[in-house]
Amino acid sequence: MTHDLTLPSGSPTAEGLAERALRDPHRPRFHFTSPGGWLNDPNGLSHWNGVYHLFYQYNPLAAAHHRIHWGHATSTDLVHWADEPVALVPGSDGPDRDGCWSGVLVDDGGVPTLVYSGRHGEHELPCVARGSADLTYWTKDSANPVITAPPEGVDITAFRDHCVWREGSGENTVWRQLVGSGIRGVGGTAFLYESDDLRSWRYVGPLLTGDASQNRGELDWTGTMWECVDLFRLGEDEEAGSTDVLVFSAWDEGTTHHPLYWTGRYQGDTFTPTALHRLDYGGRYFYAPQSTRDEHGRRIMFGWLQEGRTDEANAQAGWCGVMSLPRVVTLATDGGLHQAPVPELTELRRERVEVAPGRLADPYTPLPAVRGDQLDIETTLRLAPGATVRLVLRETPDGAERTVVEVSRSHDGTGGTLRLHRETSSLDPTVDTEPRYGDLSLGPEGRVDLRVLVDHSALEIFANGRPLTARIYPTRPDEAVGVGIGADGDVALERFDAWQMASALTDGPRPLWP
């Protein structure tokens, strides 16, 4: 097969990308990253014959979003990943000549099959590819695109990204598909289709449509287009289910905003929502999530951690984009989602440091035994009404650079807030340092179970099952390793454990084109 790898005029070449990426002190070591170049959305997430498959949007030639391929990695433990041959390459002509965009993997009678968005000029249309038994090699269907145009008579904002599943039983089974879109002047939507063979699709209608006129500029604005729609059922028995979840990423005129989800009921040809929720308080730093149900019955989710530094800095570094740690998603007692890193990640824990319980001091106490840029921290706190606790991370000895995780309880004791302060996380004026925050439900007596995973520039925080993901770029990364904790008001530290985390990656640069 001939690969057309031409880059636009003036773009950097692939020479030295993997080597430069390996030298960058901001590159994570236990989050998955591409060998070099560009990474964005997780795609084709699946657990196939005991192996986890993570495909992703990939440009192996530059740290830039251009002419996207499908990268591919495999794992047996969700911790250590092996690079596989690139799965999809844009064609020299045809419906995906300008990129193989986001999609999913399904089991079509034992044949692994990808449904993805092919881009040709301004057109983004569904395409299909069949895989080898080991999911290593893929053949595009000659009938692509399998849907030749968006729905007639609808003025859409965009039309891409897929959620595909098999529905029904016996001879009455049918394939169903959601395509992310938006109706101009109305709001984001997910168009529903059905098919008997994954090739001939019948348009059913919008599954659900948002209202872009509501909450514009707010953290729960649903946008003018829904990217990366993902529909699944959760409950004590997921097949019977008690709650259906419709995840999407709010987009508007080329700007990625934040991931959201509706809870409600999917029945027939519609989704009846009960509530809208924020999926991750980091906003665009956990974007375009995709999930799968693994062979253990767990709902596993990944998201794309966007960069917070300039395009020029990404190009210089030779890489761009991080995959989140895999999360287990379950139903929370308040009707939303509870998220937590998969337990397999504890395999990377090494030296453990325990901090004695007690009352926390004001303003804060350095913890000289807890230092590093690859850490896993677990702590249990109890906050009195009006109290605030601050966990300081990646602090330089002079305090000029530091990142602060803040948890507070309202004065009336009824709720709380999780907030990430990045105003002093970097002295580089070009990086994003805006704070991130969201509401927090507290346990009995103001209990908060807080887990923080630090992996160089990648930061994932989980507070009572609510996540906040972000990126940080200290200008003195070798010195920004200090940790401390303190409080305003009455806060009891019930436990504090920290571990150094080992790298999950192999030493040395990885081939850009395995």
N, C-alpha and C positions, 0 to 999 in steps of 0.2 A: 504494500500500500504506500502510495506517495503522500507525504504530509506537507501541506502548504503552511509553512511557518513564518510567512512574511509579516514583519511588524510595520506599523506606520512610520513614515519618515520622521527621523529625529529621536526614535525610541531607543533606549539602551539595549544592548545585546544581552544574550543569555550567558556570555562568558563570565565566569567567576561568580555567578549568582549564589550557588550553594556554598562556596567558600566564604563569601562575604556574609551570608546569612549566619553561618556557623560562628563567625567572629563577633556578631552583634551582641552586646551585653544585655539588650532588652528582649532577646529571643527566648521564649519559654522552653523549659526542658521536660516538663511532664504533661503539658498540653500538646495535642497534635498540631503540627504545622506542616505545610508542604515542604519538599526538599529545598525549594527556593522559589522565587517568582511570586505570583499572586494566588491567594486562596480566598474564596468566599463561601457561599451557601453549602451546608451539608446536603447531599443528594443520595438517593437510592439506599437509605439506611435500612439494613436488614440483618437478621440472624439466620443464616442459611447452613444447614447441616453442621451446626455447632460452631460456625465461624461468623464473627461479626464483620460486616462489610460496610465501610464508610467511603462513599464516593463524594466528590466535592468539586465545586467550580474552580478551575485551575488555569493559570497562564504560566507555562513553564519557561517562557522567554523573557519575562519582565515582571517587575513588581507593579503591574498596572492592569486595570480591568479592560482587557482587549482580547477579542477572538477566543472566547473561553472554551477550554477542553473539559473533560471529566477526569480528574485525578481519582485514584483508587487506593485504598489501604485496607488491610485485614488485621484482625486480632482474635485471639481465643479468650482473652481475659478483660477486654475493654481498657487495658492499661498500656500494654506494649503493642505497637503497630508496625506492620511490615508494608513497605511500598510495593504496589503491584503495577503491572503495565497500565499505561494511560488507557482508559476505557473508551472514551469517545473523542474523536478529533474532528474539527469542522471540515466539511467537504470542500473540494476545490470548486464545486458549484452545487446548486440544489438548495433545499430548504434550510440547511444549517451551515451555509458557507461563512456566515459571520458569527458563529458561535453555537455551541451545544449548551443551552441554558438549563435551568433547574428542572428536576423531575424525580421520579420514584422508581423503585424496583418492585415487580410483582411476580408471583409464581403462576405461570400460565400452563397448567397441566404438567408441571415438572420442568418447564422450560423457563429459566430466568429471563425476564423481559423488562426492558427499561422504557418508560414513557417520559419524554423530555421535551422541552421547548427548543425548536430549531429557529435560529434567527437568520433572516435573509433581508438585508436592508432594514426597513422599518417594520417588517412583518415578523411576528413571533407566533409559531404554530406548532401544535403537538406532533411529535414524531415518535417512532417505535424502533427499538433494536433488540435482537435476540442474542442471548449469551451462551457461551459454552457451559458445560456442567459445573466447572469450577469458578464460573463468573469472571474469567480472565479475559476472554476474547469476545468481541461483540460485532454483530452484523446488522447494519441498518436495513430497515424494510424498504423495498423498492417502491412501495406505495406512499412513502412519506411525502408531504405531511398527511397524517391520517384524519385531521380536521383541516379543511382547506381555507376556512375563513371564520372569523368570529360570528356570533349570531347576527342575522340580518335585521336591519331596522333599529339597531341599538348603537348609539353614539358612545363608544367606549374610550376609556383613558389609556388602557393597556390590556394585554391578554397573554398571560404566561403563567408557568409554574403549575404543578399538578398534584392532586391527591387521587389515587386510584384504589379501588377495593372490589372484592367479589361479594355479591349480596344475594340472599335467597338460599334455597335448598333444593336438592334433587335436580329435576329437569327445569326447575324454575329459577335457576341462578342467572345472574346477569352482572356484567361489569358496570361499575359506575365511576364517574370521574368528576372532580371539581377542577375548574381552571380559574385561577385568580384574575380578577378584572375590576373594572369600575365603570359606572354609568355616569357620563359627564353631566354635571349639574345636579346629581343626586348623591352618589357616594360609592364607596367600595362595595364589591360583591364577589360572589363565587358562583360561576355558571355551572350548572349540573348537566352532565351528559350520561348516556348509557349505551352499552354495546354488547354484542354476543361474542365478539372475537378480538377486541382491542384495536380493530382496524376501521370498522364502519360504526360511526358514532351518531346517535340521535340526540339532538338538543332537547332538553327537558325544560329548562328555565333557570332563573336565579334561585339559588338555595336560600339566600338571605342577602339583604342589601342594607348597607349602613346609611347614615345621614351625615354627609360631610359638612353640613351647615351647623351642626351641634358641636360645641366644645373645641372649636378651632383654636389651635395654639396651646391646648391643654395636654396633659400627659396621657389622657385616655382618648384623644381625638382619633377617630377611625380612618381618617385620610380619604383621598379620592380614588385609591386603588388598593386592593388587598393582595399582597405578595405572599407566596409560599403558604397557601392554605393547607391545613392539616386537620382532618376530622377523625376523632376516635371516641370510644366509649370507655368509661371507667366505672368501677363499682366493686362490690364484694365479689360478684361474678361478672367479669367484663363482658361475657357473651350476652347475659341478660341485661346487665348494666343498670345503673341508677342515674347516671349523668352522662350526657354527651358533651363533648368539648370541641369547639371550632376555633382553631388557632390561626392567626394571620398576622402579617407585618404591615403596618400602616405606611403607605407610600404616597407621595404627592409631587408630581412634576419633576421627577428625577431625584428627589430627596427622600432618604430612608429615615423614618421617624422612630418607631418603637413596635415591639411585638405585643399583641393583645390577644385575649381569648374570650369567647362567649361560652357560658354554660347554658344548657337547655336540653331540648329533646329533638333529635333527628327522627322524623317519621314520614314515610311517603316521599314526597318531593320537596319537603320544606324543613327548615330548622327553626324551631320556636325558641327564642332565647329567653332566659330568666335573668341573667346578669352579665355585665361586661366587666372584665378584670384586666389589670396589667400583668403581663407574664413575667417580666423581669424589670426591676427598678433601674437598671442600667440603661434602659432605652435602646439606642442603636448599638450598644456594645454587646447585646445578645439579640442578634437579628436573624431573620429567616430560619427559625428553628424547624426541625423535622424530627419525627418520632417513629418508633416501631415497637411492636410487642415482641419480646424475645422468647426463646423457647422455654424460659423459666416462668413465663406469664407476666413479666414486668414490662411496664411502659417506659422505654428508654428514649431520652431526648438529647439532641445536640443542637447548638446554635453557633452562629458565626460571631466572633469577637472582632469588630472592626477596629481599625487603627485610630489613634487620637493624635497622630503627628502628621506632618505635611507630606504631600506626594514626593517632594524632593528628598525628604528624609527616608521615605520608604525605598525610593530608587537607590539611594546611596547604600542602604542596609542590604539590598538584594532580596528582600522578601517582604510580604505584606499579608496580614490576616492570620487569625488563630482560631482553631476549633475549640469550643468550650469543652470542659470535662463532661463526660456522659452523666446524665441525671436520671434518677428514678422519679417518676411522676405518679403521685397518688392523690386521692381525694382528701382534702382537709376537712376538719370538723365544721368549718364555717361555710362549706359549699364551694370553695375555690380549690386551687391546686396546691399541694404540698410538694416541694422539690428538694432533693438531696443528692449529693454526689453518690455514684454507685459505690457500694461497700468494697469492691475490688481494689479501689484506689489506696486502701490502707496497706497494700502490699509494698508500696513505695516508702512507707514510713521507716525512718532510721532512728537516730538518737532522739530520745524523749526527754523533755524537761517538764517537770511538774512544779507549779507555783502553789504555795500554801494558801488555803482558803482564809478569808477574813474580810474586814471592811476595807473598801478602797479609799485611797487618799485623794485629796484635792491639791494641785491640779492633776498630777499623775506621777507614777513611779516607774523609772526605767527598769527593764528586766534584762540585765546584762547576760544572763544565761540563755536568753532567747534571742538569737540573732540570725539573720540570713535573708536571702532572696528566693529561697525555695522552702516554703514552710506550710505546714498544716496545723492550724490552731483550733482547738475546741475548748469552749468555756461555757459555764452555766452561771448566770447572774440572776439576782433578785433585786428589782428596783422599787423603791418606795415611790409613792406619787410625787411627781415633780422632779424626780432624779434623772441624771444623765450619766452615762458611762462612755468613756472614750478609749478606744484601742488604737495606739499609735504604731504605724508600720513604716518600713523603709525610711528610717530616720537617719540623717547624717549626724556625726558627733556634735556639731555646732547647732543642730536643730533647724538649719536653713532649709532643708528639704525634709518633708515628712508627709505621710498620708494618714488620715484619721478616720476610723470607723466609729460612728456615734450612734448609740441607742438611747432613746429617752422615753420616759413615761409621762403622760399628761398629768397635770396637777389634780384633776379629778379622778385619776387612776383608771379611767375606762379604756384607754388605748395607748399606743406608742408610735414612735417614728424611728425608722432606720435611715441613716444619712451617711453619705460618704463625702468627706471633705478632701478635695484635691487641689485647693488653692495654693498650697505650698508643696505639692508632690513633685514639682519640677521647677527649676529656675529658667528653663527654656521657655521664652515667651510665645513660641509658635505652637506649643502643644495644647491640647484641650484640657482645661483644669476645672470645668464647671462642676458644681456639686451634683450629686444624684441622691434621690430620697424617695421614700414611700411609707405608707401606713403599715403599722405592725400590730398584730393581735398578740397580747401578752398572756402567759399562762397564769396559774394560781399564784397569788402574792407577787405579781409582776415578774414572773419567771421568763427568762430569755435563754434559749439554747442557741449559741452563736458559734458558727464555724466559718473560718476564713482561710482560704487557700491562696498563697502568694507564690507566683511563678514568674519572677522577673517583671515584665511589663503587664502580665495578665493577673487579674485579681477577681476572685469569685467569693462572694459573701452570702451566707445562708443564715437567716435569723428566724427561728420558729418556722422554718420551711419556706420563707419568702426570700427569693434571691435578688442580689444586686451585683451586677457584673460591670467591670470597667477596665481601663488601661491606664498605666502610669509610667512615666519616663524620667526618673531621676537623672540629673546631669552628672552626678558623681555616683554611679551605680555600685562601685566597689565599696564605697563608704556608707551608702544608704542601706544599712542592714539592721539598724536599731529597732527595738520593740519596747513599748511601755504601755501601761494601763492606769487609768485614774477615773475620778468621778466628781460630779457636783451633786450634793445631796447624799441620801442614804442608799448605798449600793453594797450588797453582799456578794462577794466572790465565792461561789460554792465549789467550783473546780476550774482549773486552768491547766491544760496539757498542750504542749507544742512538740512537733516533730520536724526534724530536718527531712526533706523529701529527696529521694534519689531521682536521677534522670531516668526517663522512660525511653530515651532515644539512644541509638547507637552512636559511637564516637565517629568523628570524621564527617565530611560532606556526603550527602546522599545524591545518587544520580537523579537529575531532573526528569529524565525520561526512562524509567525502569524498564 
